[in-house]
Amino acid sequence: MKKWELGSLISQSAQAVELGLHDGGAVTVQALQQSMFRVSYRPKQGYREPRTWAIAPKASVAHGQDIPWEGRQRGDISDFELPAVQFKREDVSIRLSTEKLTVDISTDGLRLRWSDAQGAAIASDRATSAYFSSERTGAVRHYLQRERSERYYGLGDKTGPLDLHGRRLRTLALDSLGYDPQRGDPLYKHWPFVLARAASGVWYGIYYDTLAACTFDLGCEHDNYHDLYRYVEIDDGDLDYYFMVGSSPADVIAQFVRLIGGTHLPPRWSLGYAQTAMGLADAPDAQQQLNSFIDRAVAEGVPVSSFHYGSGYSSRGKRRYVFTWNHAKFPDPKALNAKFQAAGMRLVANVKPCLLDDHPAYQEVHQFGGFIHDAQTSEPIMEQFWDGVGAHLDFSNPATVAWWQKGLQSQVLDYGIDVGWNDNNEYAVMDDAAASHGFGQSLAMHRARPLHPMLMTRATFEVQARHAPSEPVYTVSRGGTPGIQRYAQTWTGDNTTSWDTLRWNIRTGLQMSLSGMFNIGHDVGGFAGPVPEPELLLRWVQACCLNPRMVMNSWKADGTVNLPWMHASVKKEVIAAINMRYQIMPYIWSLFERAHTLHEPVIRPTFYCFPDDARCFEDCDDFMLGDALLVAPVVQAGALSRRVYLPQGPKAWFDFESGERYAAGEWHTVAAPLSKLPLFLRSGFGVDLAQRSAGIARHDDPVTATRRFD
């Protein structure tokens, strides 16, 4: 790789400087907001990725305000404040300052140093060389100085402890069925955003706006000839990053989420408990099985807000054929769907972006060029998919979008289903020859893989909005990149049933929240692996009943389905935990509204709310639900008590059910019998409670009380 050498100052404006490089490229440093700068490298030949689909600071998709389907030009700086900066030039440096952020640019070897309005150091490029690019591979690297006391978070759906310091991680999305919940990487998202706490205590974020795969080394690598450092390597994409600073993690996360278009506000019913399982729709007598499920849910008094059809409704054997129905298993799907709706259960259907080579519509899509294709031959790129081979749909082709929306309308929505669940959409197409239409400007797939799940989800979102214009839209996507939160809920994918997964998935969900994905959850009870024993199922339901998304989903080799009543010994306690979710639904809904308007995560690590309490940075199993509630799930087999730290700051904490008072800033050992989820209310805060009707999934029950302890 070759390090960058600065040439001369090319231009200066009220907000920016442009610096020439010896290789003919240029670096621009520009103030976009008082607390946000953009640093972009434009190669001599121009940007490799001239468009972005992530940056959308004024987007409001619910009101039809979104970036164009074909993307936003990378140089577009509209919709930003663009404050005038103070400019100071010395012999070997240039300083740009706003009211909140200063950057010093060394012209004696390109290096940027960031500080806040009080002059406190925030971050700095590596002193011994910071920027490299490779003509051989196209890769670009950005090195930063590292201090041992710094903390790093973000990067999307990452496993393990929240602090990522010392790890090397990839943003290449894969279908990660059965992943290691503590060490596995990568998972399903491409999310190149790092949230950091500097040694000085200042919080900052860096978002690398690229669709190319990235490797983030956050202190794993060491080189004797350099001081401590970290870096990102971008695989043949553009180095174009947004640097933002704040006084708290909340400040930085809110800025990032505004930058990428905010969070969609879904309908209230989507907050309720949902059920799905591959085994039900895969069964030879699937319609009879689902009829029985509806009857059993009613008989057991389990409130179910929605049922999520697995892809079995479209399967022949193990192979899946999107936008088809297997009428041998589903002789009258419209009647079945009407029964679901009459029972108060909305419907969500799994849809997939790959057509197997014997799909009845394969030739039709092939003829209009609707697949990811070989750039030279224009033939579809064939990949392994669901016990066969198939071609991925090209959602950067308007003809494909039209075909998809027609199919979703006629084969899903017109059948009485409300929502498309965009699944298996990681687009791990590795063929170097693969390309997509790019809305008329061909896109190499190694720079477009994570774009397609977002465009797929947008296509689904828009046809649903047309189908039911009076209702808020709800959709789901497993894959995605920054911007997906404008359209969809997501989750941690195909996890495995184990106590370890229960414990570590809590952290992955919190990491996603710190990354700007707020509407998230997990497959309750574990998707793959063994059948959960009674205690594990109950503790999983308790841990997830206060997550933004609560869906019980599973696929078990013996055909067993995770269901609330699957273990008689804990059925009562499982149903009680589900009912508790509905009881505090008004509070949960208020958090979704705040996520939408104020860009606040629904669930947070305790340090988000208490960043001045050093103990909150220690690895733990607890999380905050909004500002008011601290949730302390039991994640160890046989445990009937929990040791929990209640952060300092409030006057006290109170047991949510009993009102028992606990001192703040101290460790406590609390009772946690199988019937109890340890839950604590912060003094001075109230939680609205709804009147409950047993067994009925209602989402707008009136508030009958506000629980508060002072």
Residue, then its C-alpha position, 0 to 999 in steps of 0.5 A: m500500500k502507498k501512503w498519501e503525500l500532500g501537495s498544495l491547498i487547492s481551495q478554501s471556502a466558508q466551510a471547507v478546505e480541499l487539499g491536493l495529493h501527489d497521486g492526483g487525488a484530493v481530500t476535502v475537510q468540511a463542516l456540515q454541522q456545529s458538531m459534525f465534519r465530513v472528510s472525503y478522499r476523491p481519487k484522481q479518477g473520481y469516486r468509486e462509489p459516486r452515490t450514497w443511499a445512507i445519507a438522508p438528513k431530511a428523510s421522512v419516508a412515512h410522508g413520502q420524503d426520501i432520497p431518490w431510488e437511484g441514490r444521492q450524489r456523494g458530493d451533495i451537501s444540501d440539508f446540512e447547516l453548513p456553519a461558517v468556520q474559523f480558519k487559521r493557517e500556519d506553516v505546517s497546519i490548517r485549523l478549522s473550528t466551529e462552535k463545538l468542534t475543531v480539527d487541526i490538519s497537519t500538512d507535513g504528512l496528512r494527519l487530522r487531530w480533533s478537539d472540542a470547544q474547550g480544547a479537550a483532545i478527542a481523537s487523532d490520526r496516527a502520527t507515523s502515517a494515517y492514510f494508505s491506498s493500494e493500486r493492486t487491490g483498491a483497498v483504502r486504510h485509515y489509521l487512528q491513534r489509540e489509547r488503552s482507556e478508550r472504549y469502542y462500540g457500534l458496528g451493528d450486530k456484533t457479538g461479545p462484550l459491548d466494548l469492542h476495544g481489542r477486537r478485529l471485526r468485519t462488516l461483510a454480511l452473511d447468512s450466519l445460521g447458528y453463529d457463536p453468540q460470544r465470538g462469531d463475526p460477521l453476522y447479517k449487517h453492514w454497519p461501518f459506524v463506530l461510537a467511541r468514548a475518548a480518554s478525556g471522556v468526550w464521546y464521538g462517532i465516525y461513520y464510514d459511508t461505503l458499501a464496500a466490505c470493511t475490516f475494523d481493527l480496534g486494537c488487535e494489531h500491533d506494530n513495533y514501529h508505531d505507537l498504539y493504533r487502530y484502523v479501518e480497511i475499506d475493500d475497494g471503496d471510497l474513504d468518505y467519513y463523518f466525524m461527530v462529537g457530543s457530550s454523551p453517547a445519546d448526543v452522538i447516536a442522535q446525530f448519526v441517526r439523523l444523518i441516515g434518515g431517522t427511525h420509522l415509526p411502525p403501527r402499534w400492533s407491531l409492538g405486541y407479542a408475535q409467533t412464528a416457526m418454520g416447523l408450522a408452515d413446513a408441515p405437510d398439513a400446515q393449514q391444519q397446524l395453523n388452524s390448531f395454533i389459532d384455537r390453542a392460543v385462544a384457549e390458553g389465553v395467550p395474547v398474540s398480536s401477529f403471526h409470522y408465516g415462515s417461508g414454508y407456505s412457498s416450499r416444495g420439499k426443502r426448496r423455497y419459491v417466493f410468491t407461490w403457494n403450496h396448495a397441497k399444504f395450504p388448500d385455502p390460504k385466504a380462509l386461514n388468513a381470515k381466521f387469523q385476522a378474526a382472532g386479532m392476529r395480523l399477518v407477516a409473510n416471509v419473502k426471499p430475494c433469490l429465485l431458484d433455477d426452476h422457479p416458475a418466474y425464473q425465465e421471465v425475470h431472466q428475459f428482462g435482465g432482473f438478476i445480479h449478472d456477470a458484467q461481461t456476459s450479462e448472464p445471471i450469477m448462480e449461487q447456492f440457495w435453499d437446497g439448490v442454486g438460484a439467482h439473486l434479484d437485482f433491486s437496482n433495476p426498476a423492472t425488478v422492483a416493479w416485478w417484486q411489487k406486483g408479486l408481493q401485491s398479488q401473492v401476499l397482500d391480496y391473500g389477506i397478509d399485511v406485511g412482507w418479511n424480507d429474509n435471507n437478503e444478505y446478498a453474499v454474492m462473492d463472484d468478482a464478475a458480479a454486477s447490478h443494473g445500478f439504475g442505469q449506471s452499472l454497480a460492481m457487486h463488491r460495492a453493492r452487496p448491502l445496498h440490495p437488502m435496503l432496496m428490497t425492503r424499500a420496495t416492500f415498504e412502498v407497495q404496502a403503503r399503497h395497499a393500505p394508505s390509511e395505516p402506518v407501514y411495518t416491515v422486517s429485514r434481516g440484512g441491511t446497511p445504515g438507512i434500513q431503519r428508515y423502513a424496517q424492524t430487524w433482529t439478531g438472526d438465526n440464533t441457537t438455543s443455549w444459555d450462552t446465546l440468551r446472555w450474549n444476545i442481550r449485548t448484541g441487541l444493545q450494540m445494535s441500539l448503540s449503532g442506531m438500530f432501535n427497533i430490534g429483538h431476538d428469536v425468543g427461545g432460540f431458532a436452531g439447536p436443541v429444544p429449550e428446557p422449561e427454565l431456559l424458555l421461561r428466562w428467555v421470554q422474561a428477558c425479551c418481553l421488554n425488548p422492542r421486538m418480541v417474536m418467538n421463532s424456531w426451527k428444530a430438527d425433530g419438528t418441535v416448535n417453540l410455543p408459550w404453552m410447550h412446557a406445562s411446568v412454566k406455562k403460567e409464568v411464560i404467559a404472565a411475562i407476555n401479559m406484562r409486555y401488554q400492561i406496560m405497552p403505553y410506556i413502550w409505545s412512548l419510547f418508540e415515539r421518542a426513537h422516531t422524533l428524538h433518535e433515542p434507543v428504546i433499550r440501552p446499556t446502563f452507561y447510556c443513561f448514566p455515563d458518569d458512573a464508571r461501574c456502568f461500563e463494566d460488562c453486565d447482563d442488565f439494560m435500561l428500557g427507556d430512562a425509567l426501567l432497569v431490567a435485570p434478566v436471569v441468564q444462568a441455569g438454576a439461579l433464583s437470585r440476581r446480583v445487580y448494580l443499580p446506578q448512582g444518580p437517582k435518589a433511589w431505585f424501587d422494585f417495580e412490583s413490590g415498591e421495595r426501595y434500593a439504594a442507588g450506586e450500590w450492588h444488591t442481591v435480589a430474589a429472582p424466583l422463576s415467576k419473577l423478572p427483576l425489574f427496577l423503577r428509577s425514582g422520580f420517573g413514572v411508567d404508564l400501565a394499561q388495563r389488561s383484558a386476559g388473552i386479548a392482544r390489544h395495543d391501545d388499551p387506556v392508561t389506568a394507572t401510572r406507577r411511580f415511587d419517590 
